Amino acid sequence: MSQEETEKLMDELKAWADAEYGRRADVARMLGVPRQRVTNWISGHGTPTLEQGLRLQAFLKKQRRRSRA
């Protein structure tokens, strides 16, 4: 993933996670990482691996479709 794609993904993740309490923990469980790591990614301290980034993209795409229904 390019830096630009990663930044866009983190912006989308932040918007989704901040919309409801507990969502960062949900993402962390789904990825098998500590919740603090998700918070760090969102705040710009580190980035997910390629595999984690791709899983996040798929997850957020699914959430977008779910919210439209």
C-alpha positions in Angstrom: 0.0 0.0 0.0 1.2 3.5 -0.8 1.5 6.1 1.9 -1.5 7.9 0.4 -3.6 4.8 0.4 -2.7 4.1 4.0 -3.6 7.6 5.1 -6.9 7.3 3.4 -7.6 4.0 5.0 -6.7 5.4 8.5 -9.0 8.4 7.9 -11.8 6.0 7.0 -11.0 3.8 10.0 -11.0 6.8 12.3 -14.3 8.0 11.1 -15.9 4.6 11.4 -14.4 3.8 14.8 -15.2 7.2 16.3 -18.9 6.9 15.4 -19.6 4.4 18.1 -17.9 3.4 21.4 -16.1 0.1 21.3 -15.4 -0.1 17.6 -11.7 0.2 18.0 -11.8 -2.9 20.2 -13.9 -4.7 17.6 -11.3 -3.9 14.9 -8.5 -5.0 17.2 -10.2 -8.3 17.9 -10.9 -8.9 14.2 -7.2 -8.3 13.4 -5.8 -10.1 16.5 -3.9 -7.0 17.7 -4.1 -5.0 20.9 -6.6 -2.1 20.9 -3.8 0.3 21.5 -2.2 -0.6 18.2 -5.4 0.4 16.4 -5.4 3.7 18.3 -1.8 4.2 17.4 -2.5 3.7 13.7 -5.3 6.1 13.7 -3.1 8.8 15.5 -0.3 8.3 13.0 2.0 6.3 15.2 2.8 3.3 13.0 0.9 1.6 10.2 -0.7 -1.7 9.7 1.1 -4.5 7.8 0.0 -5.0 4.2 -2.1 -8.0 5.2 -3.8 -6.0 8.1 -4.4 -3.1 5.7 -6.1 -5.3 3.2 -8.2 -6.9 5.8 -9.2 -3.5 7.1 -10.1 -2.4 3.6 -12.4 -5.4 3.2 -13.9 -4.9 6.6 -14.7 -1.2 6.1 -16.1 -1.9 2.6 -18.4 -4.4 4.2 -19.4 -1.9 6.9 -20.2 0.7 4.2 -22.5 -1.7 2.4 -24.2 -2.7 5.7 -24.9 1.0 6.6 -26.5 1.6 3.2 -29.0 -1.3 3.6 
